[in-house]
Amino acid sequence: MTWLHRYTKLVAACTLLLIAAGGMVTSTGSGLSVPDWPTTYGWSMFSFPMSKWVGGIFYEHGHRLIASTVGFLTVILAIWTWRVEPRRWVRGVAYAALGAVILQGLLGGITVLLFLPAPISVAHAGLAQLFFCLTISLAIFTSPRWREQPTAAAADATLRNIAAATTALIYVQILVGATMRHTGAGLAIPTFPLAFGHLLPPVWTAPIAIHFAHRAGAVLVTGAILATAGHVLHHHRGQRELTRPAALLVGLVLLQATLGAFVVLSGLQPLVNTLHVVNGALVLATSLVLTLRSWKRFGVQNSGFRVPKRFTVQGSGFAGEGQL
Amino acid sequence: MRMNYLRSAAAAGALVLATACGGSHDAAPSSPPAGALRVDESKAATLAGRVTFEGTVPENAPVKMGGDPYCVTQNPNGAHLERFDVTDGGLNNVFVYVKDGLGNYYFDTPTEPVKLDQQGCRYHPHVLGIRVGQPLEIVNSDETMHNVHAMPAANREFNLGQAIQHQADKRTFTKREVMIPFKCDVHGWMQAFIGVMDNPYFAVTHDGGKFEIKNLPAGTYTIEAWHEKLGTETQTVTLADKQSANVTFTFKAPAAAGN
């Protein structure tokens, strides 16, 4: 295991912590408790006295500091990858992560200065998940296992397609959830599992429609995950790199549905709400891992990416000299 | 000539900017529009009354102030939300105002500021009225940080940080609006409501739901009473010259009062 791989895992873990901090900001309604940006009540963000981290400021200012740390870690990641990574496309992913984290910081600042308009706040939430996916992808791509030759098993086109579709569906579901949070529709349907005592809401308003779309999306996502996991366990039973994320995915989505129910039943209790956001990110990341591993079998055999000879290492397990 | 034109253009530009930004300067005196009437105070009527509450008074939810130790020390016996303030059957913190019927009367804009204070991690007062163009002075009397977040629909939204004790800032509103919610995002329980009026005929109930509106010209008016959780009640009142009239509004307990 290389140090770069260990470092990408650290960045991914810090990003998950950042998502949790952002979740607490929204869940506690603290998004505007620091009115200025990039300063904090006129102080530099890094010199703002700890004694003043009170009430909502604790969450919002803490989120900004963690975000700055993740931004700094990502700058190092991009430089490190540029220096040592022979695969151009992996370097491209690292640069994309750097661009994403910069844009994410700007979106966070703009949404504060414009009093949290829903479209920008939703974009901020959506880009957070994309950035998390980029860090997870880098952790996968830099792992020793990724560089191993594919097994003799033939590429499974069905798995590739349903895993990718499931990951995309989970991401859309997260966007709908973010829209629900940032438009204040989290309790538009205050009952669970039924909607006002019915399977379908008896009245329809925009908040009820958004809320119901998230519930319907949860059913679809659960179905897609069960189908993907079922396919893996049936066709690739002996391959732990596939069965482990598939089994984890099933556990996480069941936990996610439970947390979703408690979000409503607890009346949007901030901690429960945030756990739902964080676990949603884990569902997405796990599905992405499964997807990447299923595409690796296909991708490595057929990628045809060429790299300069100076980067090739004899006996490294690469597909061939000058080619990945 | 050219210089005068430039000065006028600059002054007009500054006025537009000050208006657009909801500027913090005192309201400038303005002249009445053509044909506008002035109220003859020697003939003016008075409207007094009470807002009563019918039913069981819902409990105000307790507030958790643990996130800011200063607020805890300021409220040693704990604190509750201020939504239902009922004394002797009268509902306080109701904004009562003349909604319609004034016609073409003109009123000078007061230049003395109305004060909104943050003290003990509360807004004082909880409900208040102000005139269009009249300065609102926002003061932080606390030894802690507050942000003052106004969330109007018709006026310009602002979010003001007040990090220092005794910090005072002024804001004005350019349009009539009933009501503008104010919130402190640092201390989520802190809420205030401000009614911005284009006439001086408004009051906030106190001491058992009482209110009084003076110096009304004779006429037929729509009077509205607004409460932050219970909504609005309206009545039509006809006043003659020098008449003192009484009205009572009654708000009923909600079926399931949420806090």
Interface residues (C-beta under 8 A of the other chain):
Chain A: T28 G29 S30 G31 L32 S33 V34 P35 D36 Y41 G42 K52 V54 G55 G56 I57 F58 E60 F115
Chain B: G67 D68 P69 Y70 C71 T144 M145 N147 H149 M151 E157 N159 L160 G161 A163 C184 D185 V186 H187 G188
